[in-house]
C-alpha cells in the first residue's frame, strides 16, 4: 500500500511538472506572424552582422544575452525589439526602401519599445509609423534618415521616449504638445529649424542641440515644471535668455552655448537650488552675470566664456562693442514670403559672404562666396524652402551628397565631433594622408553615408583664440558657392587646460570633380605676391571675389589687374557699365547697392599697398551689410534698383 502511494505521488509530481512545461512552452511559442516579420526585417536591413545567426530554429523569445540585440516577448507577441548595428559611416544600399521596411516592422502591432540604431537607415520617415499605436519608446538615432518628421507621429499617444538624434532630418518639427506622456525628447544633431518646436509641458529632458533653429526662445517655458535637462546649444537662437529658465522648479542642466543670445541678464535673476550646470559660452551677452550663476559656486558649474561679460574671472571675453555689433547683425527679420505660402519663390538674387578666413594661418584664406538664386516659376516645394538657402543670415547645417541644397546643388553644413573625424580617417591612418605642409595635413576620408571627403588638419598658434576661429568658421557654415569646392563642415579641438598648446581645426571638404574653371579652386592656386599671413589672405580673398563677380577665372597677375580695372571703371561710370562687367548669369538678380559694396570690397582687398587692405573683420562687417541690403531688396520686391 505504501509503495502504491509512493507511485501515485511520484506520477502526480511528474504530471504536474509536465503540464507546467507544456504550459510554458505554449506561452513562449512566438506567434508565427511575428516570426515571419523578423525574418523579413532581417532581409530589408540587408542581413546586418547582429542578425546573421538567425535561422528557422531560432527561438526569438529566448535569445542569448546581447546588448545589441534584444527581443522581449509577452505571451506569444513581441513587445520589445532592439537592434544596434555598426553602420556609423555608411548607409544601406540604394536598393533599401525605408517605406517598405516600415511596412514590415509595423506589423509587430504589440511593440512597446523599438530601438533601431546605427543600421544605415536612409530616406524620409513614412507617415505609416503611426501604426505603432502602442509604442512607448521610439529610438531611431544614428542613422541617415532625412526629410521632415511626419506629423502623424503626434498620434502615438503612449510615447514616453522619442530619440531621432544624429540623423539628417530637416524642416520644422511637427506639433508635439499633444504627446502628454512624452518625457524624453532628443532631436539633436539634425537640420531641424528654423522654428522652435511646440512641445508638451510634461517633458523631463529636451535635447535640440546642433540644429538650425533661429528664433527667440518661446515665452511659455515657465510652464515646463517637470523639465530637468535642456540642451539647445549650437543653434542660432537670438534675443534675450528668458529668466524663467533658471528658476524652473525641476531644472538641473542648462546648455545654451553657441547661439546668438544677446543683451544683459537681470541682476536679480533667481535660480532653483537643483540647478547644477549652466553653459552660456559663445553668445553675445553683455553686462554682469547674476549672482546665482556667478563664479565660485560650490555646487554649480557655470561656463560663460566668449561673451562680453564684465564680472567673470575668465579673461576669455570679447570687448563690449563686439557683442553690440554682432547682435545688430543677427536680429531676426520677417519676410513677406513667410506670409504668402502660395506665392512662387521670390527671386533671391545676389547673396554675399566669406568662406574660410582664419586670420594668420598660412595656407587658409578667406574666400568670398557669391550665391545666385534664380526665380523659379513653380511653387516652392516643401523640402526646400527659400528660408533655408545657403547664405541666409541664419545658419544652415549638414550633410552628405544625398541632401544637397536645392538651389546651388551644394551639401548643407555640419559641425563634426573629433570622434567623427577620427572615424572618417580611420584614426588618421597614414594610408589616408594625401599631402602635408609645414602647418597642415590633408587626409582623405569617408563619412557615415559612404561619401568620400578631404579633411584638412590645421594647427593654430597660441595667439589665435578658439572664439576667433569659431567666428570665422561660423561664416563658413552659411556661405558657399557652386563653383568652389564645398566645405561640408569643421571640427575645432581646443585645449583649455593647456592654453599654450593652441588649437587644431579640421576642415571637411567635398571631394569634387572639376566641372567648372573654379570648381577645384584652392588657396595655393591664386596668383599673388606674398607679404604676410594676414594681408596675403585678404589679397587672395579679393582674387576670389573678383572671379565670382565677373565669372572669369584668373591665372596670372596681369589678368587680376585687368579685371580689377574693369570693375573700377564700372563703379566710376554707371550701373549699366558695371552690369556689363558682371557675370551674365547673375544680371538682373541683385540690388545695385549690394553689388556695389561687393565690388568695393574686392578692389580694396586687391590694393597694391598692403597697409591699406581691410582687415578680415572689416570685410565681414561689409559683407553682412551687403547681405542685409539684398534681403531688403528681395523682400520689398522693388525691381527699380536692380542691376
C-alpha positions in Angstrom: 0.0 0.0 0.0 2.9 2.3 0.9 4.6 1.5 -2.5 1.4 2.3 -4.3 1.1 5.6 -2.6 4.7 6.5 -3.5 4.0 5.5 -7.1 0.8 7.7 -7.3 2.6 10.6 -5.6 5.6 10.4 -8.0 3.4 10.2 -11.0 1.4 13.2 -9.8 4.5 15.2 -9.5 5.7 14.1 -12.9 2.4 15.0 -14.5 2.4 18.4 -12.7 5.8 19.3 -14.0 5.0 18.0 -17.4 1.8 20.1 -17.5 3.7 23.2 -16.3 6.3 22.6 -19.1 3.7 22.3 -21.7 2.1 25.5 -20.4 5.3 27.4 -20.5 6.1 26.1 -24.0 2.8 27.1 -25.3 3.2 30.6 -23.8 6.7 31.1 -25.2 5.8 29.9 -28.7 6.1 33.1 -30.7 3.2 34.0 -33.0 4.2 32.8 -36.5 3.3 36.2 -38.0 5.8 37.9 -35.7 8.5 35.3 -36.6 7.9 36.0 -40.3 8.1 39.7 -39.7 11.5 39.4 -38.1 12.9 37.4 -41.0 11.5 40.0 -43.4 13.1 42.8 -41.4 16.4 40.9 -41.5 16.2 40.8 -45.2 15.2 44.5 -45.6 18.2 45.5 -43.4 20.4 43.6 -45.7 21.5 41.0 -43.1 23.5 43.1 -40.6 26.1 41.1 -38.6 24.0 41.2 -35.4 21.2 39.3 -37.2 23.2 36.9 -39.3 22.8 34.0 -36.9 19.0 33.8 -37.3 17.6 30.6 -38.7 14.3 28.7 -38.7 15.3 27.1 -35.5 15.9 30.4 -33.7 13.8 30.8 -30.5 13.4 34.6 -30.7 11.9 34.9 -27.2 15.0 33.2 -25.6 18.0 34.7 -27.3 21.4 34.7 -25.7 22.1 38.0 -23.8 23.4 40.6 -26.3 23.1 44.4 -25.7 23.0 44.9 -29.5 20.0 42.6 -30.0 17.1 42.4 -27.5 13.8 40.8 -28.1 11.2 40.6 -25.4 8.0 38.6 -25.6 4.8 38.8 -23.7 2.5 35.9 -24.3 3.2 35.0 -27.9 3.8 38.5 -29.2 7.0 40.7 -29.4 6.8 43.8 -27.2 10.4 45.0 -27.4 12.8 45.0 -30.3 16.3 46.5 -30.1 18.8 46.2 -33.0 22.0 48.2 -32.8 24.2 47.9 -35.9 27.7 49.1 -36.8 26.9 51.4 -39.8 28.4 54.6 -38.4 30.0 55.7 -41.6 27.8 54.3 -44.3 24.1 53.8 -45.2 22.3 50.8 -46.6 22.5 50.3 -50.3 20.5 52.1 -53.0 18.1 49.1 -53.0 16.9 49.8 -49.5 13.4 51.2 -49.2 12.6 52.8 -45.8 8.9 52.8 -46.7 9.0 49.0 -47.4 11.0 48.4 -44.2 8.4 50.1 -42.0 5.6 48.4 -43.8 7.1 45.2 -42.5 8.1 46.3 -39.0 4.7 48.0 -38.2 3.2 44.5 -38.4 4.6 44.0 -34.9 1.5 45.5 -33.5 2.2 44.8 -29.9 5.5 46.6 -29.7 6.1 48.9 -26.8 9.8 49.6 -27.3 11.5 49.9 -30.7 15.2 50.8 -31.0 16.9 50.8 -34.4 20.3 52.4 -34.0 23.3 52.7 -36.5 21.7 50.5 -39.1 22.2 52.8 -42.0 18.6 53.6 -42.5 18.1 56.4 -45.0 15.2 58.2 -46.7 12.2 60.1 -45.2 10.2 58.5 -42.4 6.8 57.4 -43.8 3.6 58.6 -42.2 2.7 55.0 -41.5 4.8 55.0 -38.4 1.6 56.0 -36.6 0.7 52.3 -36.9 2.9 51.7 -33.8 -0.1 52.7 -31.8 1.1 51.0 -28.6 4.7 52.2 -28.8 6.2 53.8 -25.7 9.9 54.1 -26.7 10.9 55.0 -30.3 14.7 55.3 -30.9 16.0 55.7 -34.5 19.2 57.5 -33.6 22.5 57.5 -35.5 21.1 56.7 -39.0 20.8 58.8 -42.2 17.0 59.4 -42.1 16.2 62.7 -43.9 13.2 64.8 -44.7 10.5 66.1 -42.4 9.4 64.4 -39.3 5.9 63.2 -40.2 3.1 64.9 -38.4 1.4 61.5 -37.8 3.9 60.9 -35.0 1.8 63.1 -32.8 -0.9 60.4 -32.8 1.2 57.9 -31.0 -0.2 58.9 -27.6 1.7 56.4 -25.5 5.2 57.6 -26.4 7.4 58.4 -23.4 10.8 58.5 -25.2 11.4 59.8 -28.7 15.0 59.8 -30.0 15.8 60.8 -33.6 19.2 62.3 -32.8 22.1 62.1 -35.2 20.2 61.9 -38.5 19.6 64.2 -41.4 16.0 65.4 -40.5 15.1 68.9 -41.7 12.3 71.3 -41.7 10.1 72.3 -38.8 9.2 69.8 -36.1 5.5 68.9 -36.1 3.3 69.9 -33.1 4.2 67.5 -30.3 2.3 69.2 -27.5 -0.4 66.6 -27.6 2.1 63.8 -26.6 1.2 64.3 -23.0 3.1 61.1 -21.9 6.3 62.1 -23.6 9.2 62.6 -21.0 12.4 62.4 -23.1 12.8 64.1 -26.4 16.2 64.0 -28.3 16.3 65.6 -31.8 19.9 66.7 -31.5 22.3 66.8 -34.4 19.9 67.2 -37.3 19.0 70.0 -39.7 15.7 71.0 -38.0 14.5 74.6 -38.0 14.0 77.4 -38.3 11.1 77.4 -35.9 11.2 76.3 -32.2 9.0 73.2 -31.8 5.8 73.2 -29.9 6.2 70.7 -27.1 4.4 69.1 -24.2 4.8 70.7 -20.8 5.3 67.3 -19.2 8.8 66.8 -20.7 11.6 65.9 -18.3 14.5 66.1 -20.9 14.7 68.2 -24.1 17.7 67.9 -26.4 17.7 70.1 -29.6 21.4 70.8 -29.9 23.2 71.2 -33.2 20.3 72.1 -35.4 19.2 75.2 -37.4 16.7 76.7 -35.0 16.9 80.5 -35.5 14.2 82.3 -33.5 13.8 83.6 -29.9 13.0 81.1 -27.2 9.3 80.9 -26.6 7.9 82.6 -23.5 5.9 79.6 -22.3 9.0 77.8 -20.8 7.7 78.8 -17.3 5.1 76.0 -17.8 7.7 73.2 -18.1 7.6 72.4 -14.4 8.9 68.9 -14.8 11.9 69.8 -17.0 15.2 68.7 -15.6 17.5 68.9 -18.6 17.5 71.4 -21.5 20.2 71.3 -24.3 19.6 73.8 -27.1 23.2 74.5 -27.8 24.7 75.1 -31.3 21.7 76.6 -32.9 21.0 80.2 -34.0 18.7 81.3 -31.2 18.6 85.0 -30.7 17.3 87.6 -28.3 17.5 87.7 -24.5 17.6 84.5 -22.5 14.3 84.1 -20.6 14.9 84.4 -16.8 12.3 81.7 -16.2 14.7 79.0 -17.4 16.9 79.4 -14.4 14.0 79.2 -11.9 12.2 76.2 -13.3 11.3 74.1 -10.2 13.0 70.9 -11.5 15.8 72.2 -13.8 19.2 70.7 -13.2 21.1 71.1 -16.5 21.0 74.1 -18.9 23.2 74.2 -22.1 22.6 77.4 -24.1 26.1 77.6 -25.6 27.0 78.5 -29.2 23.9 80.6 -30.1 23.4 84.3 -30.6 21.6 85.2 -27.3 22.2 88.9 -26.6 21.6 91.6 -24.1 22.2 91.8 -20.3 20.8 89.3 -17.8 18.7 90.8 -14.9 20.8 91.2 -11.8 18.0 89.9 -9.6 17.8 86.6 -11.5 16.8 83.7 -9.2 18.0 80.1 -9.7 16.4 77.0 -8.4 18.5 75.1 -5.9 18.5 72.0 -8.1 20.4 73.7 -10.9 23.9 72.1 -11.2 25.2 73.0 -14.7 24.9 76.1 -16.9 26.7 76.8 -20.1 26.3 80.3 -21.6 29.5 80.3 -23.7 29.8 81.7 -27.2 26.9 84.1 -27.2 26.6 87.9 -27.3 25.7 88.5 -23.6 26.8 91.8 -22.0 26.8 93.3 -18.6 27.4 91.3 -15.4 26.5 87.7 -14.6 23.7 87.5 -11.9 25.0 86.3 -8.5 23.2 82.9 -8.7 25.3 82.0 -11.8 28.4 83.9 -10.8 31.8 82.5 -10.1 32.9 80.5 -7.0 29.7 78.5 -6.6 30.5 75.2 -4.9 27.5 73.2 -6.1 27.0 74.8 -9.5 29.2 74.7 -12.7 28.8 77.8 -14.8 30.6 78.3 -18.2 30.4 81.8 -19.6 33.4 82.1 -22.0 33.4 84.3 -25.1 30.6 86.7 -24.4 31.1 90.4 -23.4 30.6 90.0 -19.7 32.5 92.1 -17.2 32.4 90.3 -13.8 33.8 86.9 -14.7 37.2 85.6 -13.6 38.0 84.4 -17.1 40.0 86.5 -19.5 38.3 84.9 -22.4 35.7 87.6 -23.1 35.1 90.0 -26.1 35.1 93.7 -25.7 31.6 95.2 -25.2 31.4 96.7 -28.7 31.8 93.3 -30.3 28.6 91.9 -28.9 26.7 95.1 -29.7 27.9 95.0 -33.3 27.2 91.3 -33.8 23.8 91.4 -32.1 22.6 94.0 -34.6 23.8 91.8 -37.5 21.8 88.8 -36.3 18.5 90.5 -35.5 15.7 88.3 -37.0 13.8 89.9 -39.9 10.4 89.0 -41.2 10.0 88.3 -44.9 6.9 88.8 -47.0 7.3 85.3 -48.4 6.7 83.8 -44.9 3.1 85.1 -45.1 2.4 84.1 -48.7 2.8 80.3 -48.8 1.0 80.0 -52.1 3.3 82.6 -53.8 6.0 81.5 -56.0 9.6 81.6 -54.7 11.0 85.2 -54.5 14.0 85.9 -56.6 16.7 85.8 -54.0 19.3 87.4 -56.1 22.8 88.2 -55.0 23.9 87.0 -51.6 27.4 87.6 -50.4 29.8 86.5 -47.7 33.1 84.9 -46.7 34.2 81.3 -46.6 37.3 80.4 -44.7 39.2 83.4 -43.4 41.1 82.2 -40.4 43.5 85.2 -39.9 47.2 84.4 -39.6 47.0 80.8 -40.8 49.3 80.2 -43.7 47.6 78.3 -46.5 44.0 79.0 -45.3 42.5 82.1 -46.9 39.3 84.0 -46.7 37.1 83.1 -49.6 34.2 85.4 -50.7 31.2 83.4 -51.8 28.7 84.7 -54.3 25.5 82.8 -54.3 23.0 83.4 -57.0 19.4 82.1 -56.9 17.0 82.5 -59.8 13.3 83.0 -59.7 11.6 79.6 -60.1 8.2 79.6 -61.7 6.9 76.5 -59.9 5.6 76.9 -56.3 8.2 76.3 -53.7 8.4 72.7 -52.6 8.1 71.5 -49.0 11.5 70.0 -48.9 13.5 73.1 -50.0 12.1 76.4 -48.8 13.6 79.8 -49.5 14.4 80.5 -45.9 16.9 77.6 -45.9 19.1 78.9 -48.7 22.8 78.7 -48.2 23.7 82.3 -47.5 20.9 83.2 -45.1 21.9 85.2 -42.1 20.7 82.2 -40.1 22.9 79.0 -40.0 22.5 76.1 -42.4 24.0 72.7 -41.3 24.7 69.3 -42.8 25.1 66.8 -44.7 26.0 64.3 -47.4 25.6 64.4 -51.1 22.1 62.9 -51.0 20.9 66.0 -49.2 22.3 68.8 -51.4 21.0 72.3 -51.3 18.3 72.6 -54.0 19.2 75.9 -55.5 23.0 75.6 -55.6 23.4 71.9 -55.7 25.7 72.0 -52.6 25.5 69.9 -49.4 24.5 71.6 -46.2 26.9 72.2 -43.4 27.7 70.4 -40.1 29.9 70.7 -37.0 31.7 67.4 -36.7 32.9 65.8 -33.5 36.5 64.7 -33.1 35.2 61.1 -33.0 33.6 61.5 -36.4 36.8 62.9 -37.8 38.8 60.0 -36.4 36.3 57.5 -37.8 36.3 59.2 -41.2 40.1 58.9 -41.5 40.5 55.6 -39.7 42.3 57.4 -36.8 44.4 59.4 -39.3 45.9 56.3 -40.8 49.0 57.1 -42.9 47.5 55.4 -45.9 44.8 58.2 -46.0 47.4 61.0 -45.9 47.1 62.8 -49.2 49.5 65.7 -48.6 51.4 67.5 -45.9 52.8 71.0 -45.4 54.5 72.9 -42.6 51.3 73.8 -40.8 48.7 71.4 -42.3 48.0 67.9 -43.4 45.4 66.7 -45.9 43.6 63.4 -45.5 41.1 61.5 -47.5 38.2 60.0 -45.5 34.7 58.6 -45.7 31.6 60.0 -43.9 29.0 57.6 -42.5 26.8 57.9 -45.6 29.7 56.5 -47.6 30.7 59.7 -49.4 34.4 60.4 -49.8 35.7 63.7 -48.5 39.0 65.5 -47.9 39.9 66.6 -44.4 42.4 69.4 -43.8 44.1 69.4 -40.4 45.4 72.9 -39.4 47.5 73.6 -36.3 46.7 77.0 -34.8 49.2 79.2 -32.9 48.5 80.2 -29.4 47.6 83.8 -30.3 44.6 82.6 -32.3 41.8 82.2 -29.8 39.2 79.4 -30.2 36.5 82.1 -30.3 38.1 83.9 -33.2 38.3 80.6 -35.1 34.7 79.8 -34.3 33.6 83.1 -35.5 35.3 82.6 -38.9 34.1 79.0 -39.2 30.6 80.2 -38.4 30.8 82.2 -41.6 31.7 79.1 -43.5 28.6 77.4 -42.2 26.5 79.9 -44.1 28.4 80.9 -47.1 29.4 78.9 -50.2 29.3 79.0 -53.9 28.5 76.4 -56.6 31.8 77.0 -58.4 34.1 76.3 -55.4 34.9 73.1 -53.6 32.3 73.0 -50.9 33.2 73.0 -47.3 31.0 70.3 -45.6 31.8 71.2 -42.1 34.5 71.5 -39.5 35.7 70.4 -36.0 37.6 72.6 -33.6 39.7 70.9 -30.9 40.9 73.3 -28.2 42.9 72.6 -25.0 41.6 74.9 -22.3 43.7 73.2 -19.7 46.9 73.8 -21.7 46.4 77.3 -23.3 50.0 77.4 -24.6 49.4 74.4 -26.9 47.0 76.2 -29.2 44.1 74.5 -31.1 43.5 72.3 -34.1 40.9 72.9 -36.8 39.7 70.1 -39.1 38.0 71.4 -42.2 36.0 68.8 -44.1 35.9 69.4 -47.9 33.8 68.0 -50.7 35.8 65.6 -52.9 34.6 67.4 -56.0 35.4 67.0 -59.6 36.3 69.9 -61.9 33.0 70.7 -63.6 33.9 74.4 -63.9 37.1 76.5 -64.0 36.6 77.4 -60.3 35.3 74.1 -59.1 38.6 72.9 -57.7 39.8 76.4 -56.5 42.3 76.3 -53.7 44.4 79.0 -51.9 47.6 77.8 -53.4 46.3 78.3 -56.9 45.6 82.0 -56.5 48.3 84.1 -58.1 49.6 86.7 -55.6 52.6 88.4 -54.2 53.4 87.1 -50.7 53.5 89.7 -48.0 52.5 88.4 -44.5 49.8 85.9 -43.5 47.0 88.2 -42.7 47.3 90.7 -45.6 48.1 87.9 -48.0 44.9 86.2 -47.0 43.0 89.4 -47.8 44.6 89.7 -51.2 43.6 86.1 -52.1 40.2 86.8 -50.8 39.9 89.7 -53.3 41.1 87.5 -56.1 38.3 85.0 -55.5 35.5 87.6 -55.2 36.9 89.1 -58.4 36.4 85.8 -60.2 33.0 85.2 -58.8 31.6 88.6 -59.7 33.0 88.5 -63.3 32.6 84.8 -63.8 36.1 84.7 -65.2 39.0 82.6 -63.8 42.4 84.2 -63.5 45.8 82.6 -64.0 48.2 85.5 -63.7 48.8 88.8 -62.0 48.1 90.7 -65.3 44.6 89.1 -65.5 43.9 90.2 -62.0 44.9 93.8 -62.7 42.8 93.8 -65.9 39.6 92.6 -64.2 40.2 94.9 -61.2 40.5 97.9 -63.6 37.2 96.9 -65.3 35.4 96.9 -62.0 36.9 100.3 -61.1 35.7 101.8 -64.4 32.3 100.3 -63.9 32.0 101.9 -60.5 33.0 105.3 -61.8 31.0 105.4 -64.9 27.5 103.9 -64.3 25.4 101.0 -63.0 25.0 99.9 -66.7 28.7 99.7 -67.2 29.1 97.7 -64.0 26.4 95.4 -65.3 28.4 94.7 -68.4 31.4 93.6 -66.3 29.4 91.3 -64.1 28.8 87.6 -64.9 26.0 87.4 -67.4 24.3 84.6 -65.5 23.6 86.9 -62.5 22.5 90.0 -64.2 19.1 91.3 -63.1 19.1 89.3 -59.9 20.7 91.7 -57.4 20.4 95.2 -56.0 22.9 97.7 -57.3 23.9 98.8 -53.8 24.6 95.2 -52.8 26.8 94.6 -55.9 28.5 98.0 -55.4 29.5 97.1 -51.9 30.9 93.7 -53.0 32.9 95.3 -55.8 34.3 98.0 -53.5 35.5 95.3 -51.1 37.1 93.3 -53.9 39.0 96.4 -55.1 40.1 97.2 -51.5 41.4 93.7 -50.9 43.5 93.9 -54.1 45.1 97.2 -53.2 48.8 97.4 -54.1 49.5 99.0 -50.7 49.4 96.2 -48.1 48.7 98.6 -45.3 45.6 99.9 -47.0 43.9 96.5 -47.4 41.0 95.9 -45.0 41.0 93.5 -42.1 39.0 90.3 -42.2 36.7 91.8 -39.6 36.1 94.9 -41.8 35.4 92.6 -44.8 32.9 90.5 -42.8 31.1 93.6 -41.5 30.7 95.0 -45.0 29.5 91.6 -46.4 26.9 91.5 -43.7 25.7 94.9 -44.8 25.6 93.8 -48.4 23.5 90.8 -47.4 21.1 92.9 -45.5 20.7 95.3 -48.4 20.0 92.4 -50.8 17.5 90.7 -48.4 15.6 94.0 -48.0 15.5 94.3 -51.8 14.2 90.8 -52.1 11.5 91.3 -49.5 10.3 94.6 -50.9 10.1 93.3 -54.5 11.5 96.6 -55.7 12.9 95.9 -59.1 13.6 99.5 -59.9 17.1 99.3 -58.4 18.1 96.0 -59.9 21.3 95.7 -61.9 
